[in-house]
Amino acid sequence: MRRYPIVVSVLILLLTTLACGVGGPVTRRNNEIRRAALTYELSTRGTAGELMVAFRLTEVRDNLGFEDGNTVWLNPLAERDYFRKRDPDKAYLFLYDLNYADGAATILTDRGDASGVESRLLTLRQEGGIWEVVSDEVLEPSSSPSD
């Protein structure tokens, strides 16, 4: 009987960690990259009514500075379900598939509305401690999660 409170406490701690993430330098870097990609997208192509951000279960969600509508953080388990249920007429920006290697990062972006989806690959590098987009490629229509 004495173990029961300890087991429950450990389970609560584990579930909280899974729900909220563990943070750290990787999460901080990933959110800086996402913030730079978002800033670039908004300044280059304008606003959207909704921002969706794919994140890993171990990452902590952060305020990316999107003030024009809702921000929805989607873990891999909820992503497809959310896209099936969301309002297809509402314009959105989706940031996903963030990869980092050798001081550079890539992230995929989808912009969509009732007329369709445009996918792009952004490449970012850190210059003077600030992440900046150095390449912006339009991708052929694909099987992105938002399709």
Accessible surface in RSA format (square Angstrom, percent):
REM  Atomic radii and reference values for relative SASA: ProtOr
REM  Chains: A
REM  Algorithm: Lee & Richards
REM  Probe-radius: 1.40
REM  Slices: 20
REM RES _ NUM      All-atoms   Total-Side   Main-Chain    Non-polar    All polar
REM                ABS   REL    ABS   REL    ABS   REL    ABS   REL    ABS   REL
RES MET A   1   211.10 109.3 159.75 105.7  51.35 122.3 141.09 120.0  70.01  92.8
RES ARG A   2   217.81  91.4 205.56 104.8  12.25  29.2  83.10 113.6 134.71  81.6
RES ARG A   3   188.40  79.1 187.94  95.8   0.47   1.1  59.81  81.7 128.59  77.9
RES TYR A   4   152.35  71.1 147.13  83.7   5.22  13.6 108.64  81.6  43.71  53.9
RES PRO A   5    78.53  57.2  72.12  65.7   6.40  23.3  77.82  64.3   0.70   4.4
RES ILE A   6   113.97  64.9 111.62  83.2   2.35   5.7 113.97  82.1   0.00   0.0
RES VAL A   7    76.48  50.3  74.11  67.1   2.37   5.7  76.34  66.3   0.14   0.4
RES VAL A   8    51.99  34.2  51.76  46.9   0.23   0.6  51.99  45.2   0.00   0.0
RES SER A   9    67.07  56.7  58.50  78.1   8.57  19.8  33.30  70.9  33.77  47.3
RES VAL A  10    75.86  49.9  74.91  67.8   0.94   2.3  75.85  65.9   0.01   0.0
RES LEU A  11    93.88  52.3  93.88  67.2   0.00   0.0  93.88  65.9   0.00   0.0
RES ILE A  12   103.86  59.1 102.88  76.6   0.98   2.4 103.75  74.7   0.12   0.3
RES LEU A  13   117.79  65.6 115.07  82.3   2.71   6.8 117.58  82.6   0.20   0.5
RES LEU A  14   100.36  55.9  99.75  71.4   0.61   1.5  99.75  70.1   0.61   1.6
RES LEU A  15   115.02  64.1 111.73  79.9   3.29   8.3 112.05  78.7   2.97   8.0
RES THR A  16    69.08  49.1  64.24  65.1   4.84  11.5  52.85  71.0  16.23  24.5
RES THR A  17    46.82  33.3  42.55  43.1   4.27  10.2  30.26  40.6  16.56  25.0
RES LEU A  18    99.62  55.5  94.47  67.6   5.15  12.9  95.30  66.9   4.32  11.6
RES ALA A  19    62.98  57.9  45.16  69.7  17.82  40.5  56.61  79.7   6.37  16.9
RES CYS A  20    65.15  49.3  62.28  69.5   2.87   6.7  23.34  59.1  41.81  45.1
RES GLY A  21    12.29  15.2   0.00   N/A  12.29  15.2   0.01   0.0  12.29  27.5
RES VAL A  22    99.08  65.2  66.01  59.8  33.07  79.7  72.85  63.3  26.23  71.1
RES GLY A  23    22.34  27.5   0.00   N/A  22.34  27.5  11.16  30.6  11.17  25.0
RES GLY A  24    31.68  39.1   0.00   N/A  31.68  39.1  21.40  58.7  10.28  23.0
RES PRO A  25   100.22  73.0  95.40  87.0   4.82  17.5  96.23  79.4   4.00  24.8
RES VAL A  26    83.78  55.1  82.86  75.0   0.92   2.2  83.49  72.5   0.29   0.8
RES THR A  27     9.84   7.0   9.84  10.0   0.00   0.0   5.90   7.9   3.94   6.0
RES ARG A  28   142.32  59.8 136.47  69.6   5.85  13.9  58.05  79.3  84.26  51.1
RES ARG A  29    60.56  25.4  58.61  29.9   1.95   4.6  25.17  34.4  35.40  21.5
RES ASN A  30     2.31   1.6   2.31   2.2   0.00   0.0   0.00   0.0   2.31   2.2
RES ASN A  31     4.68   3.2   4.68   4.5   0.00   0.0   1.65   4.0   3.03   2.9
RES GLU A  32    64.35  36.9  60.43  45.7   3.92   9.3  21.74  42.1  42.61  34.8
RES ILE A  33     0.00   0.0   0.00   0.0   0.00   0.0   0.00   0.0   0.00   0.0
RES ARG A  34     3.74   1.6   3.74   1.9   0.00   0.0   0.00   0.0   3.74   2.3
RES ARG A  35    76.24  32.0  76.24  38.9   0.00   0.0  46.57  63.6  29.67  18.0
RES ALA A  36    18.71  17.2   7.37  11.4  11.34  25.8  15.09  21.2   3.63   9.6
RES ALA A  37     0.00   0.0   0.00   0.0   0.00   0.0   0.00   0.0   0.00   0.0
RES LEU A  38     2.62   1.5   2.62   1.9   0.00   0.0   2.62   1.8   0.00   0.0
RES THR A  39    84.58  60.2  80.74  81.8   3.84   9.2  64.71  86.9  19.86  30.0
RES TYR A  40    58.22  27.2  54.30  30.9   3.92  10.2  41.43  31.1  16.79  20.7
RES GLU A  41     0.12   0.1   0.12   0.1   0.00   0.0   0.00   0.0   0.12   0.1
RES LEU A  42    43.67  24.3  33.42  23.9  10.25  25.8  33.64  23.6  10.03  27.0
RES SER A  43    93.15  78.7  51.53  68.8  41.62  95.9  49.48 105.4  43.67  61.2
RES THR A  44    68.49  48.7  35.42  35.9  33.07  78.8  34.27  46.0  34.22  51.7
RES ARG A  45    67.69  28.4  36.22  18.5  31.47  74.9  35.41  48.4  32.28  19.6
RES GLY A  46    31.48  38.8   0.00   N/A  31.48  38.8  29.01  79.6   2.47   5.5
RES THR A  47    85.11  60.5  64.22  65.1  20.89  49.8  64.30  86.4  20.81  31.5
RES ALA A  48     4.46   4.1   0.68   1.1   3.78   8.6   3.69   5.2   0.77   2.0
RES GLY A  49    25.35  31.3   0.00   N/A  25.35  31.3  20.96  57.5   4.39   9.8
RES GLU A  50     8.71   5.0   8.71   6.6   0.00   0.0   0.00   0.0   8.71   7.1
RES LEU A  51     0.00   0.0   0.00   0.0   0.00   0.0   0.00   0.0   0.00   0.0
RES MET A  52     0.00   0.0   0.00   0.0   0.00   0.0   0.00   0.0   0.00   0.0
RES VAL A  53     0.00   0.0   0.00   0.0   0.00   0.0   0.00   0.0   0.00   0.0
RES ALA A  54    18.22  16.8  13.45  20.7   4.77  10.9  13.58  19.1   4.64  12.3
RES PHE A  55    14.28   7.1   6.83   4.2   7.45  19.4  11.50   7.0   2.77   7.9
RES ARG A  56   113.49  47.7 112.95  57.6   0.54   1.3  56.06  76.6  57.43  34.8
RES LEU A  57    65.09  36.2  60.90  43.6   4.19  10.5  61.01  42.8   4.08  11.0
RES THR A  58    78.42  55.8  76.02  77.1   2.40   5.7  58.20  78.2  20.22  30.6
RES GLU A  59     6.33   3.6   5.06   3.8   1.27   3.0   5.06   9.8   1.27   1.0
RES VAL A  60    55.92  36.8  55.39  50.1   0.54   1.3  55.39  48.1   0.54   1.5
RES ARG A  61   104.96  44.1  86.51  44.1  18.46  43.9  18.89  25.8  86.07  52.2
RES ASP A  62    64.73  45.3  54.50  54.2  10.23  24.2  13.61  32.0  51.12  51.0
RES ASN A  63   118.76  81.9  99.34  96.0  19.42  46.8  40.70  98.0  78.06  75.4
RES LEU A  64     7.74   4.3   0.50   0.4   7.25  18.2   0.52   0.4   7.23  19.4
RES GLY A  65    45.26  55.8   0.00   N/A  45.26  55.8  26.65  73.1  18.61  41.7
RES PHE A  66    17.30   8.7   0.86   0.5  16.44  42.8   0.87   0.5  16.43  47.0
RES GLU A  67   160.09  91.9 122.99  93.0  37.10  88.3  46.86  90.6 113.23  92.4
RES ASP A  68    80.48  56.4  50.18  49.9  30.30  71.6  15.46  36.4  65.02  64.8
RES GLY A  69    38.21  47.1   0.00   N/A  38.21  47.1  21.52  59.1  16.69  37.4
RES ASN A  70    83.06  57.3  78.51  75.9   4.55  11.0  12.79  30.8  70.27  67.9
RES THR A  71    55.97  39.8  27.20  27.6  28.77  68.6  21.08  28.3  34.89  52.8
RES VAL A  72    32.51  21.4  29.42  26.6   3.09   7.5  32.51  28.2   0.00   0.0
RES TRP A  73    45.57  18.3  23.19  11.2  22.38  52.5  15.37   8.2  30.20  49.0
RES LEU A  74     6.07   3.4   5.75   4.1   0.31   0.8   5.86   4.1   0.20   0.5
RES ASN A  75    36.98  25.5  36.42  35.2   0.56   1.3   0.00   0.0  36.98  35.7
RES PRO A  76    86.21  62.8  61.76  56.3  24.45  88.9  65.37  54.0  20.84 129.5
RES LEU A  77   146.88  81.8 115.72  82.8  31.16  78.3 119.78  84.1  27.10  72.9
RES ALA A  78    40.14  36.9  36.28  56.0   3.86   8.8  39.64  55.8   0.50   1.3
RES GLU A  79    26.12  15.0  26.12  19.8   0.00   0.0   2.47   4.8  23.65  19.3
RES ARG A  80   145.32  61.0 141.66  72.2   3.65   8.7  59.57  81.4  85.75  52.0
RES ASP A  81    52.63  36.9  51.05  50.8   1.57   3.7  17.00  40.0  35.62  35.5
RES TYR A  82    55.02  25.7  51.07  29.1   3.95  10.3  45.97  34.5   9.05  11.2
RES PHE A  83    26.59  13.3  10.07   6.2  16.52  43.0  10.25   6.2  16.34  46.8
RES ARG A  84   175.62  73.7 139.18  71.0  36.44  86.8  75.74 103.5  99.88  60.5
RES LYS A  85   156.44  76.3 122.50  75.2  33.94  80.8  85.61  77.1  70.83  75.4
RES ARG A  86    28.30  11.9  12.03   6.1  16.28  38.8  15.62  21.4  12.68   7.7
RES ASP A  87    80.30  56.2  67.49  67.2  12.81  30.3  31.60  74.4  48.70  48.6
RES PRO A  88    95.28  69.4  88.66  80.8   6.62  24.1  91.98  75.9   3.31  20.6
RES ASP A  89   103.20  72.3  83.55  83.2  19.65  46.5  25.57  60.2  77.63  77.4
RES LYS A  90    73.13  35.7  66.08  40.5   7.05  16.8  46.51  41.9  26.62  28.4
RES ALA A  91    41.41  38.1  37.14  57.3   4.27   9.7  37.14  52.3   4.27  11.3
RES TYR A  92    10.01   4.7   8.55   4.9   1.46   3.8   8.04   6.0   1.97   2.4
RES LEU A  93     0.00   0.0   0.00   0.0   0.00   0.0   0.00   0.0   0.00   0.0
RES PHE A  94     0.00   0.0   0.00   0.0   0.00   0.0   0.00   0.0   0.00   0.0
RES LEU A  95     0.54   0.3   0.05   0.0   0.49   1.2   0.11   0.1   0.43   1.2
RES TYR A  96    19.30   9.0  16.76   9.5   2.54   6.6  15.79  11.9   3.51   4.3
RES ASP A  97    78.41  54.9  61.41  61.1  17.00  40.2  19.16  45.1  59.25  59.1
RES LEU A  98     9.07   5.1   5.47   3.9   3.60   9.1   5.47   3.8   3.60   9.7
RES ASN A  99    76.90  53.0  72.13  69.7   4.77  11.5  26.33  63.4  50.57  48.9
RES TYR A 100    89.03  41.6  59.68  34.0  29.35  76.4  28.54  21.4  60.49  74.6
RES ALA A 101    65.24  60.0  54.29  83.8  10.95  24.9  59.36  83.6   5.88  15.6
RES ASP A 102   146.03 102.3 107.26 106.8  38.77  91.7  43.95 103.4 102.08 101.8
RES GLY A 103    36.91  45.5   0.00   N/A  36.91  45.5  26.34  72.3  10.57  23.7
RES ALA A 104    17.79  16.4  15.71  24.2   2.08   4.7  15.97  22.5   1.81   4.8
RES ALA A 105     1.34   1.2   0.00   0.0   1.34   3.0   1.34   1.9   0.00   0.0
RES THR A 106    41.45  29.5  41.16  41.7   0.29   0.7  30.87  41.5  10.58  16.0
RES ILE A 107     0.63   0.4   0.60   0.4   0.03   0.1   0.63   0.5   0.00   0.0
RES LEU A 108    32.05  17.9  32.05  22.9   0.00   0.0  32.05  22.5   0.00   0.0
RES THR A 109     1.11   0.8   1.11   1.1   0.00   0.0   0.00   0.0   1.11   1.7
RES ASP A 110     0.00   0.0   0.00   0.0   0.00   0.0   0.00   0.0   0.00   0.0
RES ARG A 111    38.20  16.0  34.22  17.4   3.97   9.5  25.12  34.3  13.07   7.9
RES GLY A 112     6.31   7.8   0.00   N/A   6.31   7.8   3.27   9.0   3.04   6.8
RES ASP A 113    63.43  44.4  52.94  52.7  10.49  24.8  10.61  25.0  52.82  52.7
RES ALA A 114    76.55  70.4  39.78  61.4  36.77  83.6  45.24  63.7  31.31  82.9
RES SER A 115   109.41  92.5  65.42  87.3  43.99 101.3  56.70 120.7  52.71  73.8
RES GLY A 116    36.79  45.4   0.00   N/A  36.79  45.4  33.01  90.6   3.78   8.5
RES VAL A 117    58.60  38.6  22.25  20.1  36.35  87.6  24.13  21.0  34.46  93.5
RES GLU A 118    73.84  42.4  68.40  51.7   5.44  13.0  29.45  57.0  44.39  36.2
RES SER A 119     7.55   6.4   5.06   6.8   2.49   5.7   0.86   1.8   6.69   9.4
RES ARG A 120    31.00  13.0  31.00  15.8   0.00   0.0   2.51   3.4  28.49  17.3
RES LEU A 121    42.27  23.5  42.12  30.1   0.15   0.4  42.12  29.6   0.15   0.4
RES LEU A 122     0.00   0.0   0.00   0.0   0.00   0.0   0.00   0.0   0.00   0.0
RES THR A 123    26.29  18.7  26.29  26.7   0.00   0.0  17.97  24.1   8.32  12.6
RES LEU A 124     0.00   0.0   0.00   0.0   0.00   0.0   0.00   0.0   0.00   0.0
RES ARG A 125   107.35  45.1 107.35  54.7   0.00   0.0  26.37  36.0  80.98  49.1
RES GLN A 126    85.13  47.6  62.73  45.8  22.40  53.3  11.48  24.4  73.65  55.9
RES GLU A 127    92.42  53.1  85.75  64.9   6.66  15.9  27.13  52.5  65.29  53.3
RES GLY A 128    84.88 104.7   0.00   N/A  84.88 104.7  47.08 129.2  37.80  84.6
RES GLY A 129    57.19  70.5   0.00   N/A  57.19  70.5  28.19  77.4  29.00  64.9
RES ILE A 130   113.33  64.5 110.38  82.2   2.94   7.1 113.33  81.6   0.00   0.0
RES TRP A 131    15.13   6.1   6.26   3.0   8.87  20.8   5.83   3.1   9.29  15.1
RES GLU A 132    83.97  48.2  79.89  60.4   4.08   9.7  25.74  49.8  58.23  47.5
RES VAL A 133    30.93  20.4   3.44   3.1  27.48  66.2   3.44   3.0  27.48  74.5
RES VAL A 134    81.55  53.7  43.35  39.2  38.20  92.0  51.51  44.8  30.03  81.5
RES SER A 135    40.02  33.8  31.67  42.3   8.35  19.2  25.84  55.0  14.18  19.9
RES ASP A 136    42.64  29.9  14.53  14.5  28.12  66.5  11.60  27.3  31.05  31.0
RES GLU A 137    84.53  48.5  80.37  60.8   4.16   9.9  28.93  56.0  55.60  45.4
RES VAL A 138    90.04  59.2  63.55  57.5  26.49  63.8  63.55  55.2  26.49  71.9
RES LEU A 139    55.75  31.0  46.88  33.5   8.86  22.3  48.81  34.3   6.94  18.7
RES GLU A 140   143.40  82.3 136.05 102.9   7.35  17.5  61.89 119.7  81.52  66.6
RES PRO A 141   127.99  93.3  97.73  89.1  30.26 110.0 106.76  88.1  21.23 131.9
RES SER A 142    64.57  54.6  39.99  53.4  24.57  56.6  45.78  97.5  18.79  26.3
RES SER A 143   100.44  84.9  81.90 109.3  18.53  42.7  51.83 110.4  48.61  68.1
RES SER A 144     7.95   6.7   0.83   1.1   7.12  16.4   5.88  12.5   2.07   2.9
RES PRO A 145    20.48  14.9  18.41  16.8   2.07   7.5  18.41  15.2   2.07  12.8
RES SER A 146    14.27  12.1   0.00   0.0  14.27  32.9   0.00   0.0  14.27  20.0
RES ASP A 147   103.13  72.2  43.66  43.5  59.47 140.6  57.56 135.5  45.57  45.4
END  Absolute sums over single chains surface
CHAIN  1 A     8839.1       7022.2       1816.9       5221.3       3617.7
END  Absolute sums over all chains
TOTAL          8839.1       7022.2       1816.9       5221.3       3617.7
